[in-house]
Amino acid sequence: MSTPPPGTDEAAAVAQRYARRDAAADAARYSLFDPAALQAQQERLRVMLALWSAHGWRGLQGLDLLEVGCGSGGNLLDLLRLGAEPARVAGIDLLPERITAACAVLPSAVRLIEGDANQADIAAGSQDAVLVFTVFSSLLDDTAQARLAETLWRWVRPGGGVLWHDFCVDNPRNADVRGVPLARVRHLFPQARLHARRVTLAPPIARTAARLHAGLPALVNALPLLRTHRLCWLRKPMQ
């Protein structure tokens, strides 16, 4: 009997966690018509652009960009709106239904890959940026986290980087995820020059504030201690 590749069991477990999350998700809660969801999405975009602008990028034309855990393609659409070229954009996701949903909204030139990122046919040093949003918090095995981090880092060309967005605190209501503290991010990417920002008002607080007034989440978000995620640019030094 052949031995499955390392991390196969964890990849299957992650797929199950995502499937449970999708089944339980309230679509209206994540709609941009919801003031809390809109505030979080706009904040991510502002901080992402600030990090890339500080890196010296003034646009995404001519850059190769890939997202691991691309879901239904929302972040990839944002990259296209920011000027990325469809033929130089790619996404990977474990769940076939998510890839199908992404295909329905993205241009056909965008490359979409179904399966485990560790098994994907991506050339080393081929990407200017690899996006990984709320993926590592769903990897509950430390070895699986380390293996994926090595894969992402291998894909990035010198001068590029990994754009990370994830929980930095635990969610006591969801045993399928765990927060990833900044020290762990540094451990996973020891060669990176890390630039990090605390983002995303705690969702229960954001939803409560939005019910009171649509503009209140943005005001409450001014308190950094109430933010539950980090957006990090992990830059690969030039060789």
C-alpha positions, 0 to 999 in steps of 0.5 A: 500500500502506498504511503499518502503524502505528508499532511494529507490527513490534515488537508482532509481535516481542513476541507471538512472544517471549511465545509462545516463552516460553509454549511453553517454560514449566514450568507447575509452576515457576510454580504457587503450590504451588512455595515460590519462586513463592509467596514471589515472589507474596506479596512483590509483593502486600505491596509493591504494597499498601504503595506504594498505602497510602503513596499514601493508598489504603485500598481499590480500590473505586471505582477504574478499574484496567487491566493491559497484558499481563494474560496469563491474568488472575492479577494481575486476580484479585488486584485483585478479591480486594483489593476492585476492582469487576469492571466497573471492571477491564480487561486487554489482551494481545497473544495470543488464547490468553491472553485465552481463558485469562483469560476462563475465570477472570474474571467476565464484567464484566471487560473483556478486550481482545486486541491491541496496547495502543497501538491499544486504545480506552482514553480519556485520563485514564480510569484510576486505575492502569495495571499493567504487569508484565514487559512493557517488558523484552520490548520490545527497541526503545527507540522502542517502549518510549517509545511504550508509556510515552506511551500508558500515561501518557495513560490515567492520570488526575491523582492516579493512576499506573502500577504497574510490575514488571519485571526490573532486570537482564539474563537471560543465558539469555534473549535475548528480554528485557533488564533495565530500570534505574531510570534508564530508568524515569525517562526513560520517565516523566519527569513521574512521582513515582517510588517504587521497591522492589527485589523478587523473589529471583533465580529460580535462587537461589529455586528452589535455596533452596526445594529445601532448605527451603520457608521458605528463599527468604524468608530469602535474599530479605532480601539486596536484591542478590539481587533481580532486579526492581523494583516501582514506583509512578509517580504522576501529579501532580494538575493 
